[in-house]
Amino acid sequence: MKIAMVAEHANPLPAHRGEPACPSSLHVCAVSRQLAKRGHKVTVYVRRSDPEQPEGRTRMSRGVSVAYIDAGPAHVLKESDHAEHTGAFGTALASVLDEDTPDVLHAIGWTSGLAALHAQAHSVKDQTGVPIVQTFHSLNASEQRSGLVHRPDRARMESILAARADRVLVNSTDQQGELARLGVPRHHVSVVPFGVDSDHFSVEGSASSEPWTSRREERSRLISVTSLNESGGAERLVEAMTRLPEAELLLVSTAEDRTVALDENAQRIEILAKEAGVDDRVHLAGPVERKELPRLLRSADVYVSAASYDPYGGAVLEAMSCGLPVVATATGAVPGAVLHRTSGVLMRFGRPDEVVRSVRAVINTPTMSTAYGIAAVDRARSRFTWQRIAVETELAYERSRPAQTEQDRPDENEAELLLSGSAH
């Protein structure tokens, strides 16, 4: 099968090189490589975000190539500016697909979905038989329910894209439910969760000792790999530490800026920890290379997250695969990963008092903590390997129905209306 993966703002190459990368890029990288191992040919189409990026296609791995498309300025855009250049991206994509027609068009994210519809509408060749599979890693409807910013234009576009796509993939049953509330039939949506490299993230291997100031027999070690913005829950964890003198906490930032000392959110967390009198037990680390992250995870005793919304659950899965019991807010994709009181403890809100109570329930019961860790490894390896995620993605491709009639094809006027609406 020839697969065109449209990932406008999710270049998989940084993740392929082991550099810090956003979850969407990691997903595209891992799934495309596994699909290629299953005999498929994958081309990932991304927007050129650096003038040094080469012309034409770059080979990422056997069976996978990355093609850069010029659309807008050749630098990284703010999320609020993504949709502004999607029309140009879709027009250029149409020309490329006319020269190399795929068997399936897989859009990653809502702007990529708009670009795919735009490309199909502006194609010179008749590509009505090429199904569009739409992946939503997050939905604004889910984000809004978790207290994040409501973006009505994006929410409307996601609803339209879900209805227009031949198959929709989401990370969790929570997102499947949101789409059902928007009128998208459940049988039209496949729940294909985020995955984990269980060979790289494993219980075997060395552990890092540098971040910690105490030995394990002196204090329990808590670790969280999270965004340091307000939705990441770092403030709640710092407040919880004022009531957990028997523990120390390492916050690993997922920000793309490698210099944590220059990050405004990091500075805010450091000030908060100092004011709370726990700065000697709360440590911050910048984005960590993928090859080093397992060593950090293995050096901890418990993985903890108080995020208000986690649509991926990737960091939780990586911690589970390294044998850590998990204490996390039951939000987004997390409830699908963590079995409550089997591989960890799920919190309803992630408030500081909940964090304290849940962490103590784990660290004060070593037998339970060990059992949670064993169950976590087993679940990560049996359900969430990227190999299995690729198989489920392939099955979704096979289930995607080709458009049957000309009226099913998005016309140019409809595509233009969608794109013009998304830019406001």
N, C-alpha and C positions, 0 to 999 in steps of 0.2 A: 504494500500500500504506500502511495506517495502522499505524505502528510505536509500540509502548509500550516505551520503554527504561527499565528499572528500575535506577537508579544510586543506591542508598540513601545512600552516603557519597561520591559523586563528582559534586558539583555542577559542571556545565560552564561556568557563567557567569564565574567568575574567569578561566579560560583564555580565554574569548571576549573578555574585556576586556583581555587581554594581561598579566594579573597572574601572579606565580609561582603555580603550581598543581601538584598531584600528577599523576603520569603517567596515572592512571585518569581524572581530570577532563579532561585534555588529550585523551585518546582519545575520550571521550564527546562532547566538544565538536567535534572534527574529523570524526569519523565521522557524527554526526548532521547536521552542516552539508552534508557531501558527499552523504549520502542524500537530503536535501531538494533539493539541486541536481539529483538524478536523478528528481525528481518525487514523492517519497514525503513523507508527513506524519509528523513525529516529535514525540512528547511524551516528555520526560525527567522521570521521577518521582524526586524526591530528598527526604530527610528534612529538615525545617525545623531549621536549626542556628543561627538568629539570629532573635530576636523581630521584627526590623525587616524580615525578608523578607516580601514581599507575599502576600496571600491570592490564591487562584486561580492562574491561569497567567500566566507572564511570557514575552513574546515574546523569543526570543534572536536569531533571524534568520529570514529568510523560510522558512517551512515547518517551523520548529523552535520549540517552546515548552517552558518548564520549569515543572513543577507541584510545589509544596511540600506535603508531607504531615506532619501533626503526629503525632509518635511519640516520646515521651520528652522530656527537657529541651531547650529551644531554645538549645543551645550546642554547640560542637564536642565530640565525644566522643573519649575515648581508644580506640585500636583494640581493647583488651581489653573495652571496654564496648559495642561495636557490636551484638553479637548479642542483648544484653539487651532491646532495644526492637524487634527485628525482627518479633516477633509482632504488636505493635500496628501497626507499619508495614504488614504484610501485610493485616491486617484492614481498615485504612483504604483500602489500595490496592484491595481487593476491591470496596468500594462505588464507588470512582471508576471502575473498569473496567466495572462493571455499567451505568454511565451512558454510557460511551464505550468500547465493546468494540473492541479492536484486531484487526488481522489476524495480528500476531505479537507475542509478549512476549519481549523481549530483556533478560536479567538480566546485570548487570555485577558480578562478584564473588560470593563464596559466600553472604554474608548477603542480597544481593539475590536470589539464586537461591532461598533459603529463603522470602523474602517472596513471590516469584512463585508458588511451589508453594502457599503458605498462601493467597494471594489466589484462586488457581484453585479450591482446595478449599472456600473460604468464599463463593464467588460465588453470588448468587441465580440468575443466569442460567446456563444450561448453556454453559460455555466450553471443553468438551472438544476442540472443533475448533480452538482457538487454540494453536498450537505454542509451546513454550518453548525459546528458544535461550539457552544458558548460556555466558558468557565467563568463563574463568579467566585473569587476568593472571599469577597465580602459583599454585603448588600447594605445600602444606606438605610433601608428599613430596619435591618438588624442593629445597625450602629445607633440609629435614633432610639430604639427601645432600650439600649444600654446607656443612654444619656449623652451620646456624642452628637455632633452637629448634624442637623437635618439639612440635606441638600436636595430640595424638591426637584430640580432639573435632572440631577443624576438619578434620583429614585424613579422618575418617570421614564428615563431612557432605559434603565435596567428592566423595568416592567415590559417595555416594548420589545427589547432585545430577547427577553425570555420567551415572549410569545412568537417572535419571528424565527428564532433558531430552530433547527431540526432536532437538536438535543441540548439539554442544559446540564452542566455539571456544577455541583456545589460541594463545599467541604463538610457540611454537617446537616443533620436532620433539622436543626434550627433554621437554617437558610432554606431548606426545602419547604418548611412550614410557612416561612415568610412569602415565598413564591406562591404557595397554595392560597394564601390570603389575598394575593394579587390576581388570582384567577388562573394561575398556571397549573394544569393537572399534575398530580404527583407522579403519574406514570410517564410523564414527559421529562422528568428530572431524575438524574442519577446522583446519588451521594457517593462521591469519590474523595476520600479524605486526603489530607496532607500526609507525606510519608517521611521515612527516616532511613538513613544509611546505617543499617544495623551492624555492618562490618566495621565501619569507622567508629561509630558510637557504640561501644561495648563495655562490658565489665572488665575485660582483659586489658592490661596495659598499665602504664605508670600514672601517677597522680602528681599534680602540681602543689607545691607547698608555699610558693612565694606570696600569694595574696594574704595568707592567714597570719595572725599575730599570736594565736594560741594553738596548743596541741588539742587533738580531738578529745583526749581524756579530761581536758580542762574546760572546754566549751564545745557545744555542738555547732557544726558549720552549716549555715543556710546559704543557698545560692539562688539567684534569679537572673535569667537572661531576658531582658525586657527593654522596652523604650522608656526613657527617663521623662517623657512628657506626662501630662496629668492622667491620661488614660492608662498608662503603664502600671500604675499602682505603687510606684516607688515610695511616694510620700507615706502611704498607709503602712508599708513595710518598715520604714524608718520609725514611725510612731509606735509600731508594735514592738520594736527593739527596746524601747524604754521600759517595757514590762517583761523582757526576756533577757535578763542579765546573764543567764547561763548559755547564751548563744552569740555568735557573731555572723554577720551577713556580708556577702559579696554580691554587688549589683554589677552585672555585665551589660553595658550599654549596647543596644542594637543600632545606634545612630550610624549613618554612613561616614560621618566625619571621624577620622581615626584619632584625632587629638581630643581626648575626653576633657582635658583641662580647659580647652577653649569653648566647650559646649555650654550654652546658657543653662540648659536643663540640668546638666551635671553640676554646675556651680550652685544652682538653686538647691539641689539635693544635699550637697556638701554643707551649705550654710544651715539647712534644716537639721542635719545630723549634729552639727556643732552646737546649735542652739538647744537641741534636745539632750545634749550631753552623752551622745552615743557615737561620736566620731571616731573613738578608738576601737569600736566594734563594727562599724559600717565602712566597707571599702568599695571604691568604685574602680572599674576597669573599662577601658575603651573597647571599641569593636575588636573582637579576637579572631585571628586566623582560624579557618575551619580545622586545620590540623591540630591546633592547640586546644580547642574547646573541649574535647573529651577528657583531657587531662585535668582541666578545671572542674568539670562536672564530677569526675571520679574522686576529686579531693574533698567533696562536700558530703554531708550526711543526709540532707533533705533539700529537695527542690521546692521553692515556694513562689507563688504568683498571686498578686492581688489585683491583676489587671481588670478593668471594668469591661473590656471586650477583647477577646482573642480569637479572631476568625480562622487562624491557621492551626494553632496548637503545636507548631513545629518544635519550639524550645522544650515544651513539656514532653514530647515524644523522644527527643534526644536525651533528656534527663532519664526518662524511663528506660531507654535502651542501655544507659550506663549503670542501671541498677539502683537508681535513686527513688525512694518513696516520694510522692508528690502531694503537696498541699496547695490547692489552687481554687480560684473562683470558678464556679460552674457557669461558664459563659462561652458563647461561640462554639468552637470545635472541641473544647476541653472535655465536656461531659462524654463525648464519644471516644475519647482517648483514655481517660482515667475512670476506672470502675471504683465507685465510692466504697470505701472500707474493704477494698480488695487489693488495689494497687496504689491507694492513696486516700486522701480526704478531700472532698469537694465542699467548698464554702458557698453559701448563698450570695453574699454581697462582698466578701473580702474586706470587711471592716477590720480595724486594728484589733479589736477584742476577739473577733473570729479567728484572726491569724494567730494570736497568742494561744487561744484555746486549742486550735487544731494542731499547731506545731508541738505544743506540749504533749498532746495525746500521742504523737508519734515518737518524739525523742525520749519521753519518759517510759516508753514501753519498748525496749529493745527487740523483744521477740516479734511484736507487731511490725516494727520498722523493718526488720529483716524480711518478714513475710511479704510486706508491701513491695519491697525492692525486688524480690524474686518474681512476684506476680507481674510487676511492671515490665521487667525484661521479657518475660514470656509473652505478654500481650503485644509489646512493641514488635517483637520478631515474628509473631504469628499473624498479625493483622495489618501492620503498617509499613512493611518494607516497600521500597520504591519498585521492586519487581512486581509485587502484587498490585500496586497502584497503577502501573503501566498496563497490566492485564485488564484491570477494570476500565481504564481509559480506552483501550482497544475495543472492549465489548461495547462501550458507549458509541464508538465510531460505527460499529456494525449495526447498532440499533437506530442510528440516526436515519431518518427517512428522507430520501431525496424529494425535492419539490416536484409535484406531479403535473402542475399546469402552469401556463404562462402567468396567470394571475397570482400565483404564489410567489413569483419573483418580485423583489422590491424594485419599483420603478425609480427613475432618476429623481422625480419630484419628491417622492417619499424619502429617499435617502438624503436629499438636500435639506428637507425639513428637519429630519432627525439631527443632522450635523449642525445646522444653524441653531437649533434649540439647545444643543449641548454646549455651545460656546458661550452661553450667557449665564 
